[in-house]
Amino acid sequence: MFCSGQRGPTSLLSSSPGKSSRTEVLGRRRRARPRQRQRGAAGLSRERCQPRGGLCSGTNGSFMCGGARSQALGERPRARGAAGSRCGPPQRRAPSSPAPLPRASREGGSSRQDRGPPPHQTVRWHIELQPWASPTPSLNYEALRFLKYISTSQISCERMNLNSLRGYSETAKKPWSICLDERFSLIHRIRSKQCRLYSLGLGNDDNQFEISMANSGCEVHRFDPSIKSAHIQEGRHLWYHRLSIDWRDPNPAIAAHKLHSNTKKLGTILNEFGHQKIDVLKADVESAEWKILENLILEDVVEQIGQLVFEVHIHWPGFEVSGNDSTVVRYWYSLLRELELKDFRLFHTYKDLSKPQMFLKKEAFNASSCYTLSWVNTRWK
């Protein structure tokens, strides 16, 4: 075999004009071997120079392989067995000193290479369901446990009204309680004009709470798909957006064919707006609150929120909540316990007696069909 298709050296057994005996031919072979060894790595025939993988190259009309080419170029010859070199006599590899350690390793730490890639964040697809309230599934036990949970404050809050805020009006149709105690950061952020409120609604005209917060200096964003224009600004601190907050982002292929398909997850909105934190999240989304709350928990968006004020509806399971009645109530209870695990504490419950007294389409348990629940994130800074 020859490198790059070039012709090899003249064969030592080429024919001569006269006949040669077997002894003469063998004699020529023996005399030729010392010359081949003397040529060594610098002048090896291409037939022996062909390595596994074929690393022959041409330089000024001559062909060299592996260590031969390295010596010709003044480079350090490769040891026998290295990739691309089987030419020349075998050479012993001199003992080499160990490679220097990265600086962090010498100092007793770990370098970036030592640490390797960051661990992948575990994606949660479902919340952890709490054990059943009784040895066997029972709507009665599940309902009593759930209603007791939402009716019991987990932390005290002395200042929950907005009377001290500039521009507050008593014309609000229902109380949206936030905690303004000095031990929590919201009141301090309101005073420094650095607070931010997100309000999620579905065609509700009751926006007095948002106006009062905006008049107090908070940056207020109200999201409602019934708004006529894409974005409307009223005053210095109040914005309206024709967006519906959902528990999933729409399929782009489907959304492209809809004129006003503006349904997005809250995490997506935060990224698009460039907001890292929300001091207050208020939601009145007519039975979509359970799946939205689940999305906020599963994607850890809830950790970016200081206080939650949610209106929950329990006269039916809610959008895309399936199962029998006891399973549904267990799911509701498990969601609220997930909030507690995230260090949210319930400080106020408003039972709306103006709404039908229904619990999963039944007049039972002395329950209202609508409650407004307020939590404070005790880790919020």
C-alpha positions, 0 to 999 in steps of 0.5 A, a space after each residue: 500500500 502507498 500513501 496518497 496513491 504515489 508510487 513506492 520505491 523500486 522493489 528489491 526483487 525486480 527482475 534483471 537481464 540475466 537469470 538469478 539463482 535463489 541464493 543470489 536473490 536471498 543475498 540481495 535481501 540480506 544486504 538491503 536490510 541494513 540500509 532499510 534500518 539506517 533509513 529508520 524513521 526519516 526514510 522508511 518506505 511508504 509500504 511500511 509507513 502506512 499506519 492504521 488509520 492512514 496518517 501519511 502526508 506529503 512534504 516537498 514531494 516526500 512522504 512521511 508518517 507519524 514520528 518521521 514527519 514530527 522529527 523532520 519538523 523539529 517536533 517531539 516524536 510520538 511514542 509507539 502505539 500513539 494514534 497515527 504512528 507506527 513508523 520508525 523504531 519503537 521508542 520508550 516513553 519518558 516518565 512525565 510529570 503529572 499535569 498541574 492541578 487547577 488552582 481551585 484544586 490546589 487550594 483545597 476547593 473544586 474547580 469548575 471542571 471538577 464540579 461538572 455540569 449543574 444538576 438538572 432541576 427536577 420538574 414536578 408534574 403533580 402535587 403531592 396529595 395528602 392522605 385521606 382524612 379517614 381510613 376510607 375515602 369519605 366526602 363528609 370527612 374530607 369536606 369537614 377537614 377542608 372547611 376547618 382548614 380554610 376557616 382557621 388563621 395560621 398567623 395573626 395580622 393586626 392591620 389588614 385594612 387600607 384605611 391608612 392608604 391614600 386614596 382608599 375608598 370604602 366603595 369596594 364590593 368585597 374586602 381584599 385583605 392584605 397584611 400591613 403589619 410592620 414585621 412584613 415588608 409590604 407596608 415598607 415597600 408601599 411607603 417607599 413606592 416600590 411595591 408591585 401588584 398583579 390583579 387577575 380578573 375575568 370581566 369584573 368591574 370591581 377595581 377599587 382595590 387596584 385603584 387604591 393601591 395605585 394611588 398609594 404609589 404601587 405599580 399595579 397591573 390588571 390582567 383581564 381578557 375583556 379589556 378592549 385594547 391590548 394595553 391601557 395606562 391610567 395615571 402613573 401607576 395603573 396599567 390594564 392588559 388584555 391578557 388572561 392568566 392561565 395554567 398553561 401557555 397556548 399552542 403557538 400553532 393554534 394561537 396564530 389563527 386566533 385574533 385575540 389569543 392572549 392566554 399565558 401562564 403567570 411565569 411567562 408574563 413575569 419573564 416578558 415584563 422583566 419582573 422578578 417579584 410581585 408583592 401582592 397577587 390578587 385573583 378572581 378568576 371564576 373557578 380557574 383559581 385551582 389550576 392556576 394555583 397548582 401551576 404556580 406551585 409546580 413551577 415555583 412561581 409562588 416563591 416570587 410572590 409576597 402575599 396571595 389574595 384568592 377568591 376560591 369557588 367550591 360550588 363545583 370542582 373547577 376547570 379541569 379538576 376531575 374525580 368524585 367529590 371526595 377526590 376533588 376536596 382532597 385535591 383542594 386541601 392538598 393544594 393549600 397544604 403545598 402553600 403551607 410547605 412554601 411558608 405561606 400562612 393564612 391570615 384572613 378568610 372572608 366567607 361571602 354570604 351573598 353567594 349561594 350556600 353550596 358545596 359541590 352542588 349540595 346545600 351541605 356543611 353550612 358552606 358558602 360557594 365562595 371564600 376569599 383567602 389571604 396568605 402572607 409569605 413569611 420568607 418574603 424579603 
